């Protein structure tokens, strides 16, 4: 049978593992991985898992339920590895042209003025749009703890991170957050950033997640204020932190880049997801490679807030595997990873489109610890994939169009 058409359509939500008969989904193209594409392909699913992927012309499907989705492409659900649903109410409410420090101050003031009810309502509305944007897995960062029930109630998949900042004693706050994992959703901890969160709190949160085999997320090397503070130039940032009740007098800062600072704390590693990485030195890249730290980039947000972009080319040269995030609607005009890929293709024309697609799928799944279930359409993975309505001529044209397909 034929399905009704739309630009992007989910076949099964990632959280759906209900028993079901074998179903064969056919489309003009199937992207198994960014480097493995078949024309006139079928994805056979059973009980919420991918049973097989093959060309429609290679076998007959007698007695099975066959759904013909059309001439477009079946592909893995996208991964938004870093977003802040909690800030969705602040869309178009903050200035980008007065510097990052002013933006942060405005964010704090307007978030407080909005109140929890407004923040929750806007977050829920934004979360409901993720599936229409092809996003199946998320790395949601929550400072106020308001989005945990939203993520659960909407059956979203990925990781919900409770974010910590300030200089509270670790033993007084970490134990208050219930962390753990279900089949498709994990609850974990995040540090806000090395220049806003007490080093003892960062270490305690990282250790707690490591013992539970959970990812740990942190904003890293994002702003000039962060780099200057950690190099020992305290100045205005120290005054700002003091105004927020954060005492930095005992922090081991000085003559260190943000990456080197976290390395010294023992916070980097294969289960740490470092986000942004705008202000990095060559040595920093080597440290990230050597510690096997996962990385996530948010280029649209970076350009809005900092007027600069991460050096993706050098990261790829070092064999790092960046995931993609949108950041928040307070710093970006959408949470769409299709939009993020389109932006990257425009700003980084020399990057292979297949690598860009990997950032949005395989790399993101690995960064959040779900690469055994998501990121590709390999056998045994979840049958949470999307259909994109495209008409293309060949494989090269397909990957080109998918990575410049705004939603």
Buried (B, 14 or more C-beta within 10 A) or exposed (E): EEEEEEBBBBBBBBBBBEEBEBBBBBBBBBBBBBBBBBBBBBBBBBEBBBBEBBEBEEEEBEEEEBBBBBEBBBBBBBBBBBBBBBBBBBBEBBEBEEBBBEBBBBBEEBBEEBEEEBBBBBBBEBBEBBBBBBBBBBBBBBBBBBBBEBBBEBEBBBBBBBBBBBBBEBEEBBEEBEBEBEEBBBBBBBBBBBBBBBBBBBBBBBBBBBEBEBBBBBBBBBBBBBBBBBBEBBEEBBEBBEEEEBEBEEBEBEEBBBBBBBBEBBBBBEBBBBBBBBBBBEEBBEBBEEBEBBBBBBBBBBBBBBEEBBBBEEBBEEEBBBBBBBBBBBBBEBBBBBBBBBBBBEEBEEBBBBBBBBBBBBBBBBBBBBBEBBBBBEEEBBBBBBBBBBEBEEBEEBBBBBBBBEB
